[in-house]
Amino acid sequence: MHRITGRAGGDSLIEMSPTDSFNDDVNGYPQHVSSSTGSLHPEQSPIDKQQHSKDSVFFRDGVRRIDFVLSYLDDKDGERKQERRKMYEANLVNVGLELETEDKSESDDGKTYFVKIHTPWEVLATYADVLKIKVPFKVNDIPDNGDMPMNWLSTPFRLPEHIMHPEPDYFTAPFDKSKSDFFLIDDKATFFPPSVRNRIVYYILSRCSYFKDECGDKDKKGIKRLLNNCTYTAAFPLHDCRYWTKAKDANCESERYHLHKHWARFFCFYKEQPLNLIRKYYGEKIGIYFAWLGFYTEMLLFAAIVGTLCFVYGFLTFGDNEWSKEICSAEIGGNIVMCPLCDKKCGYWKLNSTCNSSWQSHLFDNVGTVFFAIFMAIWVTLFLEFWKRRQARLEYEWDLVDFEEEQQQLQLRPEYETKCTNRKLNRITQEMEPYLPITSKCARTCLSGATVLLWISLIIACIIGVIAYRLAVYAAFASIMKDNPTTNLQVVGPYITPQLATSVTASCINFVIIMILNLMYERVAVWITDMEIPKTHLEYENKLTVKMFLFQFVNYYSSCFYVAFFKGKFVGYPGNYAYMFGSSLRNEECDPGGCLIELTTQLVIVMTGKQVWGNIQEALVPWMMNWWGSRKARNHPESLYSRWEQDHDLQSFGQLGLFYEYLEMVIQFGFITLFVASFPLAPLLALINNIIEVRVDAWKLTTQFRRPVAAKAHSIGAWEEILNGMAVLSVVTNAFIVAFTSDMIPRLVYMYAYQPDGELNMKGYISNSLSSFNISVIPDVNRPDVDENPSWFNTSTIDTCRYRDYRYPSGHEKQYTHTMQFWHILAAKLAFIIIMEHVAFLVKFFVAWMIPDVPSDVRARVKRERYLVQEYLHNYEVEKLKIQLSQNVHEECNCSPMIYPCLPKHEVLSECL
């Protein structure tokens, strides 16, 4: 064998000689004639498809397994495409792959050709060596002490043993082709599972050129470019059977059927996930996602229970809410006249008109809220630390312990190899490798950053527009509802106020804007990431992750940040109101009960709307597209609808399929951590959504999408750092929400320092929290129009109005300046933030220090495996040397070898191991 080109950063493929790739003894099974040039020969007779099983994943000979399928359409004007395909398939054959083509006359639409690809043992062994794929060399001899006390309680949640553990536990080592008899190879045809086989084939397809050697156009390379220029319409590995029934072929594993039966059905929601089978069928990258999602859902159960208990506490203490009683009281709240909430179109109003919203606010704004905010800070830490341990165990069980270095060194993106024409010497490998000049890299990074900032600015502009809508529409709602016509509505009428109507409609508009901007930005983010030309697949995903998350963070959370930290904080007072950017729109005020209930409304609408829309979109859209795409084939007899045609009619999962799943969950994680102090039921909603999400994702992956190309990943990547950052930020945001958005601190300060009777109760709190202003000195610009005032308002009997603030009344020597109580409350708020943050961070760091990232038994297993690899390789080399010496002695003296004279070579090596 020899290389087509010199080594350049791992971008060359290994050309196989005919004896390498087609030798019967090497491949481990007899070879049959196939159309290896990518087209049917004229003398070949058409294949009777009635004789083929529709679940067949083998060539026509029934022996060689189909590892990958390429499809293309019969394009009459596509001479250039035809030439590309011819050269590409010829180059694939040169590197040792075997091809077999299905003519268009055999397809259900009469237009599509299918090129089936099989990888012989020699090619698999060569590239398994190149990619350092770990394979078994000894059965694991460490006893499993994982049985828990009272383990029988989990029996209803378990799956059958052959589903949970489809393979025995082995010690593994990177494959070495020159030492193939060192490994436990029983059958070469099945030694590498289909997921590893399709990963190797895709590695070859991504780097194989479609030009002649003499052309020298190094850019014409890889299946991605051929898919983009429509030379091929699809490239995918095959599912092993139909999802609703087992394959008729006994050699087919029917793993897809088992996954659908035990995992993808909704009524299995209480069962554990078959993670090992998922990993075996789809690869480690998809397996680690479902492991993380399942673990996240399990941890949500504890947060949901505590959050529900806090909500129940608020409900049970409903009757003890003294300030709401005062607001609803006809003697207190009915006699307090409040100042207009907007200029001209808003009249005076009585405090008891906000009775219902004050009662609702108590459900979330109570002492339990503070406890739950601190609990969630600890929960986040426990979740992240225990996930690190779970991830470390999976890394060991799935042979990913040393994967990060392989990822960086071997998984160069084909786009990087082709677009980077410059070469430099790698000081470590002493090989020439492609690189991107620093000037080009800086220019691309600056352009990318400027694009992201532009789109974030667009989001902020949209949020300002929504705020302007709230300010303008509130006046309209207040004018319409001044005579309270909504009270005629049954049940909901008394609850509809101008504040609620404004908040709900603004939240809905904001949600629609969020969805539209998401659709637009996704394409931009992918484009600018492609433009940066990341070096590895891992770097590409990390760059895209940061861009998408920054955008989504601002897009989803900006409206919540506005309500939580800005609304009602910069209002001013009658006669000196603050206006939005100097316009005629007056800044919004909070209800006398606080802004927390409005933050809760905003959070519920955005969070719930996103989850419901996401699940509908994930499940319905692929199903409808598949139903429409396969409408013709459904009328064919079963035997005519082949396995590759069935999979071709499914949707493509895409390289970024998992990226959007992670993004959806991380945004949800932000909702239940950053603003959980305003809505303790958020973890419960997230738990219900995730129970559905796991099964929806499993269902669509198993039934609606083509089988993805298997990929390795040792962790959840950049998402882990994002989760850590959000965990730290959540402590700060919840401390500020409790201090500045809720009324918890002002109430405590009043009860302990300003209660006039010296008792520890809240009597008189409402009157104490409202300042008064002389109606006669309200400027004309702020004064309501005459026809806007309610019928009960009379200037001869009412000379003052109240507003929500702590300021001295008119006539005082410090009139309209802040009182000492205001500064006491501010000091108490700042003190609470400092204390809560320090306590929460201290507990977080202590818990993180107490819990090791890697379990002790996993650390021991990793050390033992490394020790065994060294020991067994040493013994292997020693025994191999003995055999060679004994053979030399036998040739010289024509006598029997002294070491195992009656055993063949393979048995000698097996016994010594």
Order of alpha helices (4+ residues) and beta strands (2+ residues): beta-beta-alpha-alpha-beta-alpha-beta-beta-alpha-beta-alpha-beta-alpha-alpha-alpha-beta-alpha-alpha-alpha-alpha-beta-beta-alpha-alpha-alpha-alpha-beta-beta-alpha-alpha-alpha-beta-beta-alpha-alpha-alpha-alpha-alpha-alpha-alpha-beta-beta-alpha-alpha-alpha
